Amino acid sequence: MKEEIDSCYDVTIIGGGPSGLFAAFYAGMREMKTKVIEAAPYLGRKLPYYREKFLFDVGGIQAITAGKLVEELEAQARTFGPTIVLSQLIEKMERLSDGTIRLTSHIGETHLTRSVVIAIGGETLVPQKLELPNTKKYEGRHLHYSVDDIEQFRNKRVLISGGGDSAVDWAIALASIASFVGIVHRRSDFRAHEGNVSKMRNSSVHVMTSSQIKEISGDEEHIELVMLEQTETGNISSLEIDEIIVCHGARPELSGIKDWGLGIEQNRITVDAWMQTSIPGVFAAGDVVDYPGKLPGLIAGGFMEGPAAINRAKAYLDPHEEVRPIWSTDNEVLMAIHSRA
């Protein structure tokens, strides 16, 4: 089906994490028609994996949970009404005869845009799944790789699999609301923050180290029983469980982006000081980029790189117009919102 001309956007941001969301906000200030496409069914990239964890390195904020930061970033990004598309992994990018860029997702949906900002963090993150029989029928219902609402576990028997910060954080958070919380880790020692490990061990959480999930059983709707294997002895035990949270981390995946003709070194897209890639009209920001002096892993870095990419995209779209600096204090829409608050 032929795309309508008004479906073409000034800029499409691939990735709905901190860098992408702030770039969307800034693009709104620049009066650009903006779309954000995120592969996951939620915004925030890695942040929802440790929603209850506190972050202390966001400028101007003493401490904020990852979940709260996602909420604030999303609210800010939506200020100027961008189109937000979830659960679509962009696999193909091609330039049409009129210069428009066509993006195609894994479900075949196409998106037309005049410029692109790639902000997929440390590549597209694919959760490390629990590879056992019967898992697929419970995924998204009673077998979870991320958690949006902690209340769904109230008065439930919950088993957490993993030994890192996310697993330990969830064990602590759920201890006060679930009827039972167990954590199973295949190693003898946890890789999480020592203080949190001590807090967990001193709580009601049932800790099972040197153990792993061997089998899950239940009916078509609910998990009923989990078989656990003690890795040192091979002994098998059973545990009645309602919900399972798997915190085995996520593997990075650049997916089809590697075939787009971008300059890529060590799984990072090379850009210049303006976040311009090797393809005209295609920019990148955040942990997916590399350039001399790049400071990886710092959210604040993406907050600078996103606007830099948007400014350059604006100049690319209007090469005969001077792209002057803008500030939020001069924006009439923001001032109107503030005056009503």
C-alpha positions in Angstrom: 0.0 0.0 0.0 1.4 3.4 -0.9 2.4 5.7 2.0 0.5 9.0 2.2 2.8 12.0 2.0 1.8 13.3 5.4 3.1 10.1 7.0 6.6 11.2 6.3 8.4 12.6 9.4 11.2 15.1 9.7 13.1 12.8 12.0 12.6 9.3 13.2 14.4 8.2 16.4 15.2 4.5 16.6 15.3 3.7 20.3 13.2 4.8 23.2 15.8 5.0 26.0 17.0 8.1 27.8 19.0 9.5 24.8 16.2 8.8 22.3 13.5 10.3 24.6 15.4 13.5 25.3 16.2 13.8 21.6 12.5 13.5 20.9 11.8 16.4 23.4 14.5 18.5 21.8 13.2 17.8 18.3 9.8 19.0 19.4 11.4 22.3 20.6 12.9 22.5 17.1 9.3 22.1 15.6 10.3 18.9 13.8 7.6 16.2 13.1 9.0 13.4 15.2 8.5 9.7 15.5 10.1 7.3 18.1 10.3 3.6 17.4 11.3 1.2 20.2 11.8 -2.6 19.7 10.7 -3.4 23.2 7.0 -3.2 24.3 8.0 -0.4 26.7 10.1 2.7 26.8 13.3 3.1 28.7 15.7 0.6 27.1 17.6 -1.0 30.0 16.0 1.1 32.8 12.9 -1.1 33.3 15.2 -4.1 34.0 16.0 -2.4 37.4 13.0 -0.2 37.9 13.4 0.0 41.7 17.1 0.7 41.6 18.3 4.2 42.5 20.5 6.2 40.1 22.8 8.9 41.5 24.5 10.2 38.4 21.7 12.1 36.6 22.6 15.8 36.7 20.6 18.0 39.0 18.9 15.0 40.7 20.3 13.7 43.9 18.7 10.3 43.6 15.9 8.8 41.4 14.7 5.3 40.8 15.2 3.9 37.3 11.4 3.5 37.0 10.7 7.1 38.0 13.3 8.4 35.6 11.6 6.5 32.7 8.3 8.1 33.7 9.8 11.6 33.8 11.6 11.1 30.5 8.5 9.8 28.8 6.3 12.7 30.1 8.9 15.1 28.8 9.3 13.4 25.5 5.5 13.6 24.9 5.4 17.4 25.5 5.3 18.2 21.7 3.2 15.1 20.7 5.6 12.8 18.9 4.4 9.6 17.4 5.6 6.7 19.6 5.7 3.1 18.2 6.5 0.2 20.4 7.3 -3.5 19.8 8.9 -2.9 16.3 12.5 -3.8 15.6 13.8 -1.8 12.6 15.6 -4.2 10.3 16.0 -2.4 7.0 16.8 1.1 5.9 16.8 2.3 2.3 16.8 5.7 0.6 14.1 6.3 -2.0 14.6 8.2 -5.3 13.3 11.5 -3.7 15.8 11.3 -0.8 13.3 10.0 1.7 14.4 7.2 4.0 12.2 4.2 4.3 12.6 2.1 7.5 11.1 -1.4 7.6 10.4 -3.3 10.9 10.4 -7.0 11.6 6.6 -7.2 11.1 6.9 -5.5 7.7 5.5 -2.1 8.7 7.3 0.8 6.9 8.1 4.3 8.2 9.0 7.2 6.0 11.3 9.9 7.3 13.6 12.6 6.1 16.3 11.9 8.7 17.1 9.3 11.3 18.7 9.3 14.8 19.8 5.9 16.0 19.7 5.8 19.8 19.5 2.1 20.6 21.9 2.2 23.6 24.4 -0.6 23.8 22.7 -2.2 20.8 19.3 -3.7 20.8 18.9 -5.6 24.1 17.4 -9.1 23.8 16.7 -10.7 27.2 18.5 -14.0 27.9 15.7 -16.4 28.1 15.1 -19.4 30.2 15.6 -22.2 27.6 13.4 -25.0 29.0 10.3 -26.8 27.8 7.0 -25.2 28.6 8.4 -21.7 29.1 7.0 -20.0 26.0 3.3 -20.6 27.0 3.9 -18.7 30.3 6.0 -15.9 28.9 4.4 -12.5 29.5 1.8 -13.9 31.9 3.6 -15.8 34.7 7.2 -15.9 33.4 8.7 -12.5 33.3 11.9 -11.0 31.8 10.9 -7.5 32.9 8.4 -6.1 35.4 6.1 -3.1 34.9 3.8 -3.4 37.9 5.1 -4.8 41.2 1.5 -5.2 42.5 0.9 -8.2 40.2 3.1 -10.2 42.7 1.2 -9.3 45.8 0.4 -12.3 47.9 1.9 -14.6 45.2 4.7 -17.2 45.5 7.5 -15.8 43.4 10.8 -17.4 42.3 13.6 -15.2 41.0 16.3 -16.7 38.8 19.6 -14.8 38.6 22.5 -13.6 40.7 23.1 -10.0 39.6 21.8 -6.6 40.8 18.4 -6.9 39.2 17.7 -10.3 40.7 18.7 -9.2 44.2 16.9 -5.8 43.9 13.7 -7.6 42.9 14.0 -10.1 45.8 14.3 -7.3 48.3 11.5 -5.3 46.7 9.1 -8.2 46.7 9.8 -9.6 50.1 7.3 -7.2 51.7 4.4 -7.9 49.4 4.7 -11.5 48.1 3.6 -14.4 50.3 6.9 -16.2 49.4 10.0 -15.0 47.6 12.8 -17.4 46.6 15.9 -16.6 44.6 17.9 -19.3 42.8 21.4 -18.7 41.5 23.6 -21.3 39.8 26.8 -19.9 41.5 27.7 -19.9 45.1 28.2 -16.1 45.2 26.1 -13.3 44.0 27.4 -10.6 41.6 25.3 -7.9 43.1 26.2 -5.0 45.4 27.4 -6.5 48.7 25.2 -4.3 50.9 22.1 -5.4 49.0 23.1 -9.1 49.2 23.4 -8.8 52.9 20.1 -7.1 53.2 18.5 -9.9 51.1 20.1 -12.6 53.2 18.8 -11.0 56.4 15.2 -10.7 55.0 12.5 -13.4 54.5 13.9 -14.2 51.0 14.6 -17.9 50.6 18.1 -18.0 49.1 19.2 -21.1 47.0 22.7 -20.9 45.6 24.5 -23.4 43.5 21.1 -24.3 42.1 19.2 -23.8 38.9 15.7 -24.2 37.5 15.5 -27.7 35.8 11.8 -27.9 34.9 8.6 -25.9 35.0 5.2 -27.6 35.2 1.6 -26.5 35.4 -1.6 -26.3 33.4 -2.2 -24.2 30.3 -2.9 -21.1 32.3 -0.8 -21.2 35.5 2.6 -22.3 36.7 2.2 -24.8 39.6 5.6 -26.4 40.3 9.2 -25.7 39.6 11.9 -28.5 39.8 15.3 -27.2 41.1 18.7 -28.9 40.6 21.5 -28.5 43.1 24.4 -28.1 40.7 27.1 -29.5 43.0 25.2 -32.7 44.0 22.6 -33.1 41.2 19.9 -33.5 43.8 16.4 -32.4 42.6 13.8 -30.6 44.8 10.4 -29.2 44.0 8.9 -25.8 44.9 5.3 -24.6 44.5 5.4 -21.3 42.6 2.9 -18.9 41.0 5.3 -16.5 39.2 8.9 -16.6 37.9 11.1 -13.6 37.2 14.2 -14.3 35.1 17.1 -11.9 35.5 19.8 -13.5 33.4 20.7 -10.2 31.7 20.4 -9.3 28.1 22.5 -9.9 25.1 23.4 -7.1 22.8 22.3 -7.4 19.1 22.9 -4.9 16.4 20.6 -6.9 14.2 20.1 -5.6 10.6 21.8 -2.3 11.4 25.2 -4.0 10.6 24.0 -4.2 7.0 23.1 -0.6 6.5 26.5 0.6 5.4 27.3 2.5 8.6 30.8 2.8 9.9 30.9 0.3 12.8 33.9 -0.6 15.0 33.6 -3.0 17.9 29.8 -2.9 17.8 29.7 0.9 18.0 28.6 3.3 15.3 31.4 5.8 14.5 30.2 9.5 14.4 31.7 12.9 14.2 31.3 15.7 16.7 27.8 16.4 15.3 26.8 12.8 15.8 26.7 12.4 12.0 27.3 8.8 10.8 28.9 7.8 7.5 25.4 8.0 5.8 24.1 11.5 5.1 20.9 12.3 7.1 21.5 9.5 9.5 22.8 10.4 13.0 23.3 8.5 16.2 23.6 9.2 19.9 24.0 7.5 23.3 25.9 4.3 24.1 25.7 3.0 20.5 28.1 5.6 19.3 31.9 6.0 19.5 34.1 9.0 18.8 37.3 10.4 20.3 36.6 11.4 23.9 33.4 9.4 24.2 32.4 8.7 27.8 30.3 5.5 27.7 27.6 4.4 30.1 26.7 7.9 31.4 23.1 9.0 30.8 24.1 12.6 30.9 26.3 12.0 27.9 23.3 10.9 25.8 21.4 14.0 27.0 24.0 16.1 25.1 24.5 13.9 22.1 20.8 13.6 21.3 20.3 17.4 20.9 23.6 17.6 18.9 22.2 15.0 16.5 18.8 16.8 16.3 20.5 20.1 15.5 22.5 18.6 12.8 19.5 16.8 11.4 17.7 20.2 11.3 20.6 21.7 9.4 20.5 18.7 7.0 16.8 19.2 6.3 17.2 23.0 5.9 20.7 23.6 4.5 20.0 27.2 3.5 18.7 28.1 7.0 21.0 28.9 9.9 20.3 26.6 12.8 20.6 28.8 15.8 20.9 27.6 19.4 17.5 27.3 21.3 16.7 27.2 24.9 13.7 25.9 26.8 13.2 29.3 28.5 12.4 30.8 25.1 9.8 28.2 24.1 6.2 29.5 24.1 4.7 26.0 24.5 6.8 25.2 27.5 6.1 28.6 29.0 2.4 28.1 28.5 2.5 24.7 30.2 4.5 26.2 33.1 2.1 29.1 33.5 -0.9 26.7 33.9 0.9 24.5 36.4 
